[in-house]
Each structure stands twice: as C-alpha cells, then as structure tokens.
Amino acid sequence: MQTYIIDQEINPHVDQWEAEGKFPAHKIFKILGSAGFLGVSKPVEYGGLGLDFSYSVAVAEELGNIRCGGIPMAIGVQSDMATPALARFGSAELKREFLLPSIMGDKVACLGVSEVGAGSDVSSIKTKAVREGDEYVINGGKMWTTNGTQADWICLLANTNDGPPHRNKSLFCLPMNLPGVHIARKIDKLGMWSSDTAELFFDDVRVPCKNIIGQEGMGFTYQMLQFQEERLWAVANILTMMDNIIQETIQYTRQRRIFKQPVLYHQSVHFRLAELQTEVELLRSLLHRATALYIKGNDVTRLASMGKLKGGRLARELGDSCLQFWGGMGFTSDVLVSRFYRDSRLMSIGAGADEVMLGIICKYMDTLPKN
C-alpha cells in the first residue's frame, strides 16, 4: 500500500491539502476502497476482506507513513470508528445501504458523538431522538466531527428516552442530505489541517426507525465497544509516525553541525533518541499484545486505554524532543517534525482524554473511590 497509494496518490499532495484545509475524501477513499483497505476486518458479504482486527492494526501502522496526521485520522474514522457498531449490530438492510458503500469508498462516513458540552463524557450528550410513528425526530448538535463537511452519512449517537444516561442512547445511520441537517462551520484547528472538522446542527431531522443500529437504548454500550478498536487503531497509526520522526531527526542531526561536529554526535542527542526509540518499542509491544487478546474475544479496554494514554503522552514528549534537535528549522512549517508536533497533540484529547483513560484504568484496578 505504501509504495503505490501513499507514495503516489497521497504524499505528493499533502502540502497542498494541508494549505487548503481539506483533502478530497471521496477520491482518496475510493482508491483505498477499491484496494480493499477500508474494510479489512469487515464481513466479505458487504465488501470487506473478513480478516481479524490485527490486519486493521497493520493497515493503521502503514497509514502512519502519510506525511500528516489529518488524512490517516480521516481514514480511521471511515474504517474503524464510524462503522464497527454497524458491522456488528446493524441490520442487513442498513449494512447494504451504509456499510457496503463505505467499505467500497463510494460513501464518506463521519461519527457524531462529541458535543460542545460532552466530549470525553459521552454520557452527557444532549442530542435527542424522539419517536413519532415510524420515524425518529432528531434535534441537537455535534462538535469536532471529522469528515463532517464531506460526509454522506453520520453514525449518530442520540438520547432516545429519559432513562439512566448509560441506557437511554441509541446509534443511528443518518444521511447527511436530509432536511434539517446543517453544517454550521468548518472548524479551524491547531493541527490536523488537511482533515475537515465540522460543527453540525440537527433541526427536526426525520429518520426512519429502521435506521437505528441494533437495539434502542444500547447506543452507549455499542459506542464503548467501538472505542476499543478506535483507541488501538490510533496507537498503531502514531507508532509509525514516531518511528519516521526519529529517523528523519537522526538524518538531519547527522548532517547539521554545531561546535564543529554533527549535532547527533553530542551525547545528549543520541542518548535521548535511544530513549525515545525504546519507548516506542515498548508501546508497540503493548499494542500487539492487546490486539492478540482482542482477536481472541477478550475485553481489552484496560490495555487499549493504557496504550492510548501512553501513545498520547509519548507523542508529545517525542515531538517536543525531536523538534528541539532541529533548531530553528523545527520552528518552521517546512519540516515533518513541526507538523507532527501540532498534529499529535490531539492524541491526548480525541477518543477520550488522558484523564478519562486514567479513570478507566483505575476502574479496572479497583482503585476509584466508592461513592
């Protein structure tokens, strides 16, 4: 995949798409879909390859060779964030209408979970879906929606009753061209520039009852299951990026001289790079262990949360250390390390902030204070 699709179809255009604040999702997803990369672990009858999740992890690692964070993230939303619940719990009709064209790259998907007042705290979302006959009427809004300005459909989480917050939510397949769906704006971000991120509003949007994924009231549970794959995918993707940043930093510091010798020859530099590479390898081992357990049917929420926590923190540490060794060049937009420094900051926020990961880990360790 890297040799042709990434090197020929994506990387030559990344600088332009970063400057424009958007990449052509339909074009790139169709290329990826035709090559089989948008549904490697999805059912064969809906266009997938029917392989286990370890192959999705391998694809995520390979996508780390794209020279920005925004495009891999957008691809990950399509392949492993907006579609796992649909593939696992959706009706055959929904899978034909939404999953099949998403796997083939004919439709762009986005995920509607976060809101202005409910990011990592998913249970606090306010968007409501009220049943009226054979339809649900949806009102509310979603924030930080990756692919939001280009998407054909959204996997939307909404409250469908007034019960307890963990049992009152449902997931919907919602076409983005329905009356009442408003793309309020494309959000200007610190990093991930080539990925379009939207704020959305829903004003009396009517969607058929058959568009609900699985059972009504199970949306929170389905979304938490989706998060396992999403977090493992994110770790896999950023590992390759970190490898590449270290290698490019080695190459640059080997030829850049200070005080009559290459920067790399200073012990503080080559020792630090050795420490960082060691941390990357440790994280890779955690990812592969968690993935092996997951494909055997185990709950890997604890390990996935640990991986996500460590991945975000290590990316920040590695980006900062390597950028420093580039000197003034590191403070320009001309080099990959500065883009990584901006893009990777999201890892500690998106799909559950570091503090939420710590809370999940503590829950599994049984160290959270009892109310």
N, C-alpha and C positions, 0 to 999 in steps of 0.2 A: 504493500500500500504506500509506504513512504516514497519509494523510488518514483512511482508514476503520479499518483493522485496528489500527494502532499508536495512533492518537488516540482511537478508540472502545472497542476491546477490551482494550488493554494498559495504556497510560499512566494511565488513571483508577484502576487497581487496584494500581499498582506499590508505593505506600507500604504498602498492606495486606499484599501478598505479601512485601515486604522484612521487615516486622514478624513475619510468620508463619514466615519461613524456607523458604518453598516457594511455587511458583506452580502452578496447575493445568495441568500439561503436556499431558494428554490433550485438554482443552478447547481450549487455545491452538493446539496442533499440528493439531487437526482443522480449525480455522478457517484456518490457514496452508496446510494440505494441500489443502483444498477450493479455495483461491485459486491453487494451483499453485506456492507459494513454497518447498516442501520438496524439490523435485526439478527445479529449472530446467535443470540440466545432465545430468540422468539420462535413460535411454532412454525413449522415448514408450511402448513396449510395456509398461512397468512403472509407468506413471502420470506419468512425467517430461515435461518440455517439450522435451527433445532439443536444447537450446541449448548453446553453448560456455561455458567456465568464466567468461568475462568477465561473463556475466549473473549468475552466483553472486556474483561480486565486487560487482556493482551492488546485489544484494539485501542483501549484508552491510553495504554502506555505508548503505543505507536503514534497516536494523535498528539502526544507531547512533543513531537518533532515539528509541529506547526509553530511558526515563529511569532506567536502571540498567544494570549490566554483566552481571548474572546471567542474565537472560532471553535476551538475544542469544547469550550463550555456550551456553546450553542448546539453542537453536535451531540454532546452528552445529554442535554435536555431532551432532544428528539429520541435518542436511542435508549436511555436508561433512567430518565426522570419523569417524563410525561406518559410513558407507555407501559411500565411494568404492571401496574394495577389493572389496566385494560387487558393486557395479555393474560393475566392470571385469573381475573374475576369477571371480565366483561362478557356480554352475550355474544353469540356467533354473529348476530346482525351488526352489533357495534364494532366488532373486530373487522368485519368486512368493510364497514364504512369509514373507520378511522385508523385502525391498526395497520391493515394491509397497505393503504396508500402512504402511510408514514414510513413503513419499513422500505417501501419501494422508492421513497423520495419524491412522491408526487404531491404530498401534503406536508406542510410545516406545522409542527406542534409546539405549544408552549404550556407551561404549568402555572396554574393560578392558585397559589396557596397564600403567600405573604400579603399582608395589608399594611396600611400606614401605621396602625396601632397593634399589629400582630405579625411579627416576623418569625423569630425563633419560637415564640409562644404560640404555636399553631392552634391550641385550644381556644384562643381568644378572638378568632376571626368573627367578623360581624356580617359578612355577606349572607343573605338569606334566600332560600328557595322555597316558596310556598306552593303547595299543590292546589291546582284548580282543575278538576276533571282529569283529563288525560295529559295535562301539562303541568310543569312547574314554572312559576313566575319568579325570576331572579332579579334581585336588587342588591347593589353594593359596589365594591370596587376592589381591585387588586393592584399591588405595587411591585416594582422591581421584577417585571415579567420578562424574562429572557426570550427572545424571538418575538416579542409581543407585537411589534409593528408589522411583521411579515407573516404571522401565523395564520393558518387556515382553520385551526381549531384549538381549543384550550381544554386541558384536563383541569376542571374547576372544582375546588372544594368549597362547599357552602353548607350552612346550617339548614337542616330540613325539619327540625322540630325544636321545642323549647326544653328538651331534656338535659341531662348532665353533659358537659362540654365534650367528653370523650365518646359519647354515644348519640350525639344529635347531628352528626355531619355526614354528608354524602359526597361522592365524587361523580362528576358529570362530564360527558363528552359534549362540548358546546361549540358549534360552528361560529367562527368569528364574524361571519357576514350576516348574522341575524339582526333584525331591527332591535335597537336599544343597546347594542354593544358599541361603546365609544372608546377609541384610542385617544386619551387625553393629551399625551405628550410622549416624546422620546426623551428619556432621562439622560442628562449629561453626567458622566461618571468620572471618578478619579482614574480608573483603569478600565480594562476590557472594552476599549473604544470601538473595535470592529463588531462587537455584539450589540444589536439594538435591544434596548431595555425600555419597556413601556409602563406607563400608568394607565390602568383600564377602569372604566366605569360601566355598570350594568343597570339599565333603566327599564324596568318591566320587560325583561327579556324572557320570551316564552320558548321553552324547550320541551319536547315530548318526554313523557315519563320513561319511555324505553331507553332514553339516553343516559340513565343512571347506571353507573358501573357497579355490578354486584348488588348487594342488598342496601336498602335505605338504612342510614344510621351507622354504617360500617366504614364511612369515609375516613375517619381519623385513623382507624386501625390499618386500613389499606395504605394510607399515606405514610404511616410509620414504617410499614414493611418496605415501601418504595425507598425510604430514606436509607435503609441498609445498603441497597445497591448504589444509590446516588453517592453515598459517602465513600464507599470502596472505589467507585469509578473516579471520584475526584482525587483520591490519593494516588491511584495508578497514573492518572494523567500528569500530575505535578511532579512525580518522580522523574520521568524522562526529561521534563523541563529543567529540573535541578541538575541532573547529570550534564545536560547541554551547557548550562550556565557555568558549571565548574570547568568543563573542558574549554570553553571559549575564554574563560578567565585565565586558565593556565597558558593558553596560546598567546594571549595579549601580554601577560606579565613576563612571559619568556622573552618577548622582543622589545618590550618597553624597558628603558634603562633609567636608573636613578642612582646617584652617587657611584657612577662608573661600573655598575653591574645590573643585570636584569632584576626587575622587581621580584620575580619569582625566587631568586637566589637568597633573598632575605628570609631568615628562618621563620619570622613571624608570619610570612605569607605562605610558604609551602607547608608549614605545620598546620596553619588554620585550614587550608584547603584539604589536608589529610583528615582533619577532624570532621569537616563538613561531609566529605565523601563517606566516612564511616557512619555518620548519622543517616545519610541517605540509604546506605545498605541495610542498616538496622530497620528502617521504616519499610523497605522493600520486603524484608523477611516477615514482618508483621502482616503486611498486605497479603502476601502469598499464603501465609498460614490461615488468615481469616477467610480468604477465598476458598481454600481447600475445605475448610469446615463448612462453609456456606453451601457449597455444591453437594455436600452430603446431607443437607437438610437441617443443619444446626442453626440456632439463633446466635448470630454473631454481632448483635447490637453493641455489646461491650467492646469487642475488638474493633469494630468499624468506627465506633466513637473515639477510641484511643488513636486509631490511625488518622482520623480526621483532625483531631486535636494536635497530634504531633506533626502532621503534614502542614497545617496552617502555621504553626509556630516555627517549624524548621524552614519553611519557605521565606518567612520574614527575616529570620536570622541569616539564612544563606544569601538572600537577595541583598541585604544590607552589607554583609561582609564582602561579598564579591564586588559590589558596586564601588566600595571604598578602594579596592585594589586597581580599579580602572581610573582613579583620579578624576581629573576634570572631564574626561570623556564619559565617565559614568553618569555625569550630571546632564548629559545631552540626551536628545531623543534619537540619536543616530545608532545606538547600540542595543543589543537584545537585553542586556542586563538591566538597563533602566526601565524597559518595558515590563520585564519580569517583576521588577521591584514594585511597579504600580499594579500590575495585574494580579499578582499572587496575594496581595493584601486581602482580597475577597475571601480567600480560603478560610480565614479565621472568623468569617461572618456568615457567608452563604451556607444554606443547608444545615443551619444550626450553628450558633456562635460557639466559640471556645468554652464559654461559661456553661452553655447548655450541655456540651459534651462532658464537661466535668461533672455536672449534675447527674447525667445518665450513668457515667462510670461509678459515681458514688452510690447510686441506687443499686447497681449490681454488686457493689462491695458491701452493701447494707450499712453504710456509714452516714446516710442522710438523717438529720434529726427527725424524730417522730412528732407529728402534730398532736 
